[in-house]
């Protein structure tokens, strides 16, 4: 027996539970209260310590009679609202045709739409799971990766996963993500010897060295892109000496860079390449690299096609398959099974007065319902 859930009302309830990353508590209570009556077995656990935790995670599974297992992944944490909202960011408000509130687009609206879609799917269809974290907008250390370990320990492995990130650009349904570039941040610390500028022979200035290192890195072309990925890019994001005196040669100089890379590269290899460039200039330079995620691609196939068919049935659009944009938790989940991302339009995510069209919440619910029907019942 199917049920009816209003995605707008559920989205409002989720928005009304503040959940700045890393999130725990009330917002998960709201989601659990919506899922339990639908026959889901809900498990919640908290992982991690400060500063990147504690983080709450939720795994909900409804076992069905069919052979397939469809997973939906998402996050209930949001970025801080910032100052300057027209109304309270955590007091959801419908003005005209839009629902306003932090998380309306990214991505409490999509979670609400998926739950509403599931309510209309017969319980004897295939297995459905929700993989929901409170740590996607933050460090992502104790979130989806902890959920995957939790699932592995219980032998839970979906056949396919849809991540409900806001992938649409101009209109709901115009873009589906089938991959993402990888991301690595690298810190460079070049030592020197402090001294008086009038006696440079008694000092060792690190600034020319770090400038030479950054110049050599800037001259690197990693690749020209691929059929599915844009070229990898290196961007300098900080350079700092911290020298408040005009007559002192500083003792050290530091820089930071970020690389977004396609599937021709691995994060560890890029860190080693930067390290080699730095050590060619200054062997004592210290390099620290942190990989946020590796590049991945789910080649066009059964999953992207059934998602595209469900979108076309409700919108008459044929979505573009893309790998553009930042990272998401799909960078971890792709290790389990084929993964694609599809959700609301992303024009207002992370902005002041974040808002979603009420009509789009209902339409997204219909699309998600169509995806589930095709994945589990066809």
Rosetta blueprint (number, residue, H / E / L):
1 X L
2 X L
3 X L
4 X L
5 X L
6 X L
7 X H
8 X H
9 X H
10 X H
11 X H
12 X H
13 X H
14 X H
15 X H
16 X L
17 X L
18 X L
19 X L
20 X E
21 X L
22 X L
23 X L
24 X L
25 X L
26 X H
27 X H
28 X H
29 X H
30 X H
31 X H
32 X H
33 X H
34 X H
35 X H
36 X H
37 X L
38 X L
39 X L
40 X L
41 X E
42 X E
43 X E
44 X E
45 X E
46 X E
47 X E
48 X L
49 X L
50 X L
51 X L
52 X L
53 X L
54 X L
55 X E
56 X E
57 X E
58 X E
59 X E
60 X E
61 X E
62 X E
63 X L
64 X L
65 X L
66 X L
67 X L
68 X L
69 X E
70 X E
71 X E
72 X E
73 X E
74 X E
75 X E
76 X L
77 X L
78 X E
79 X L
80 X L
81 X L
82 X L
83 X L
84 X L
85 X L
86 X L
87 X L
88 X L
89 X L
90 X L
91 X L
92 X L
93 X E
94 X E
95 X E
96 X L
97 X L
98 X E
99 X E
100 X E
101 X L
102 X L
103 X L
104 X L
105 X L
106 X L
107 X L
108 X H
109 X H
110 X H
111 X H
112 X H
113 X H
114 X H
115 X H
116 X H
117 X H
118 X H
119 X H
120 X L
121 X L
122 X L
123 X L
124 X L
125 X L
126 X L
127 X E
128 X E
129 X E
130 X E
131 X E
132 X E
133 X E
134 X L
135 X L
136 X L
137 X L
138 X L
139 X L
140 X L
141 X L
142 X L
143 X L
144 X H
145 X H
146 X H
147 X H
148 X H
149 X H
150 X H
151 X H
152 X H
153 X H
154 X L
155 X L
156 X L
157 X L
158 X L
159 X L
160 X E
161 X E
162 X E
163 X E
164 X L
165 X L
166 X L
167 X L
168 X E
169 X L
170 X L
171 X L
172 X L
173 X L
174 X L
175 X E
176 X E
177 X E
178 X L
179 X E
180 X E
181 X L
182 X E
183 X E
184 X E
185 X E
186 X E
187 X E
188 X E
189 X E
190 X E
191 X E
192 X L
193 X E
194 X L
195 X E
196 X E
197 X H
198 X H
199 X H
200 X H
201 X H
202 X H
203 X L
204 X E
205 X L
206 X L
207 X H
208 X H
209 X H
210 X H
211 X H
212 X H
213 X H
214 X H
215 X H
216 X H
217 X H
218 X H
219 X L
220 X L
221 X L
222 X L
223 X L
224 X L
225 X L
226 X L
227 X L
228 X L
229 X L
230 X L
231 X L
232 X L
233 X E
234 X E
235 X E
236 X E
237 X E
238 X E
239 X E
240 X E
241 X L
242 X L
243 X L
244 X L
245 X L
246 X L
247 X L
248 X E
249 X E
250 X L
251 X L
252 X E
253 X E
254 X E
255 X E
256 X E
257 X E
258 X E
259 X E
260 X E
261 X E
262 X L
263 X L
264 X L
265 X L
266 X L
267 X H
268 X H
269 X H
270 X H
271 X H
272 X H
273 X H
274 X H
275 X H
276 X H
277 X H
278 X H
279 X H
280 X H
281 X H
282 X L
283 X L
284 X L
285 X L
286 X E
287 X E
288 X E
289 X E
290 X E
291 X E
292 X E
293 X E
294 X L
295 X L
296 X E
297 X E
298 X L
299 X L
300 X L
301 X L
302 X H
303 X H
304 X H
305 X H
306 X H
307 X H
308 X H
309 X H
310 X H
311 X H
312 X H
313 X H
314 X H
315 X H
316 X L
317 X L
318 X L
319 X L
320 X E
321 X E
322 X E
323 X L
324 X L
325 X L
326 X L
327 X L
328 X L
329 X L
330 X H
331 X H
332 X H
333 X H
334 X L
335 X L
336 X L
337 X L
338 X E
339 X E
340 X E
341 X E
342 X L
343 X L
344 X L
345 X E
346 X L
347 X L
348 X L
349 X L
350 X L
351 X L
352 X L
353 X L
354 X L
355 X E
356 X E
357 X E
358 X H
359 X H
360 X H
361 X H
362 X H
363 X H
364 X H
365 X H
366 X H
367 X H
368 X H
369 X H
370 X H
371 X H
372 X H
373 X H
374 X H
375 X H
376 X H
377 X L
378 X L
